[in-house]
Amino acid sequence: SFRLGLQVRVIDGEMGKGVFADKDFSSEGLVLREAPLVGAQHSRNKRDAMVCSHCFRYVGSIEQQLARRLLQNDGEEDASDDVMDSDGEPTTSMDDEERDEVGGEDMDENDEHCGCSGNSKMKKALPSDARSALARGALVLPYSNQFPLPPVVTCKGGCQDDVHCSDMCADAAWAAYHSLLCTGPSSHCKNTDALVSFKEFADETNDIFHIAAQVIAGTLLRARKLESTIRGKHESALLRAWEPFAMSFKLLWWETVALPSDVDPVDERQFRNQMKEIAAQSLSLLKSAICEENYAPLFSLEIYGHIIGMFELNNLEIVVASPVEEYFLYIDDLPPAAKAEAEVYTKPFLDALGDDYAAYCQGSGLYSLQSCMNHSCRPNAKAFKIDEDRDGHAVLLTTRPIRKGEEATISYIHEDASLDERRAALADYAFVCRCSRCLEES
Ligand SMILES: C[S@@+](CC[C@H](N)C(=O)[O-])C[C@H]1O[C@@H](n2cnc3c(N)ncnc32)[C@H](O)[C@@H]1O
């Protein structure tokens, strides 16, 4: 991070560490572009966007993306009856803020709905000839070659869960965590049935368990590798392997998770015990799937709770703009004659998608440097998603100049609020804000 002009430093015992500028940054400048350390697309979002599960780039073609949305949705129920939302609710994390901060601009731009579908809220069934061409892979839509995407690279282990944009991403994911988390025939996991159950349970309860599994599998694989070079026991290898996550702030998930508004405060203990029980069930399935005796300490409920807690407190929303939406907007912008000609082919698809034509890739990730950034109600930077971003990188921009030596801060909440409102919003993050604005106002 020195090379980036940023430095992580300890502030004090209460605040912990923060990120400091090691050089002057001008206003509205790019401070940092960072790939997630771990991250996953929300399970529910997989129907809307086929992306590389390692770097989050869209893959295939416009036609394959449409097939995913329009054919895979057949007969599937909306997963809105999950015990918790796919992005980790009822817990509150930076997600809530970042959905606006990181995804906000894209979403605002998405408000320019494609005008060519008339009443786009109403979905119309796809005509059978179009459906059949889509299913056979025989569909070629006009101008779709203007939106080239990398071809789909299937998982090395043969699972259907993950696809990639390149062999490089497939190899990187395999080496980093997927060899243990693959449910395909070549998986290195010791019990694929348990792994399938673990994944189903995460889909039904909390997406964050998928990412916690990446943290555990990744640590285990790194520890195994390190053992050959480190003298000493498994524990020292495990400690070294844990280093990428050691920096991030951690609290026990079930003790810090915000109480949902529909839970009566008198039932708080019962709610926290329920969360703990859900985490224990998830961990038990993961243990059956990938636990190794040498690394058993990694599979304690305490560690699992801290990994989920770390994620809840530090994660950012991953948002990637959709080429499908851009394609339909492009058709809508064509000169009238060309547009009319193209719409003969495109309109049935747009009508079948309804408003969902604008759906985009959504997930959440842990970013190592940004997870060390403290909150301020008078921030000098913001986590942002720029249009050109075609992958899961998070971007940090200055909102005013930052001088060398000054702390770089972001706002976890909407800072346009009164002191009391800000305090209430920050209670979800389990701290009382000590920023200069709060100190002045209190
Ligand atoms: C994402 S972490 C930021 C890095 C953290 N300071 C650390 O040492 O890892 C968020 C935690 O940092 C502390 N924190 C962040 N901003 C703060 C602020 N304005 N006032 C007090 N504590 C803050 C809180 O404990 C919060 O839960």
The ligand as an ORCA input file, in Angstrom:
! r2SCAN-3c Opt
* xyz 0 1
  C     -14.316     -1.341      8.870
  S     -13.591     -1.215     10.413
  C     -12.419      0.069     10.166
  C     -11.039     -0.323     10.615
  C     -10.900     -0.471     12.103
  N     -10.636      0.784     12.744
  C      -9.830     -1.471     12.431
  O      -9.052     -1.255     13.353
  O      -9.774     -2.520     11.765
  C     -14.887     -0.474     11.318
  C     -14.637     -0.328     12.810
  O     -13.699      0.705     13.074
  C     -14.134      1.529     14.188
  N     -14.498      2.854     13.664
  C     -14.589      3.223     12.370
  N     -14.912      4.514     12.241
  C     -15.084      4.995     13.481
  C     -15.459      6.278     13.997
  N     -15.730      7.300     13.208
  N     -15.536      6.404     15.340
  C     -15.259      5.366     16.173
  N     -14.905      4.134     15.745
  C     -14.811      3.945     14.409
  C     -15.379      0.831     14.726
  O     -14.954     -0.053     15.746
  C     -15.892      0.073     13.532
  O     -16.707     -1.031     13.881
*
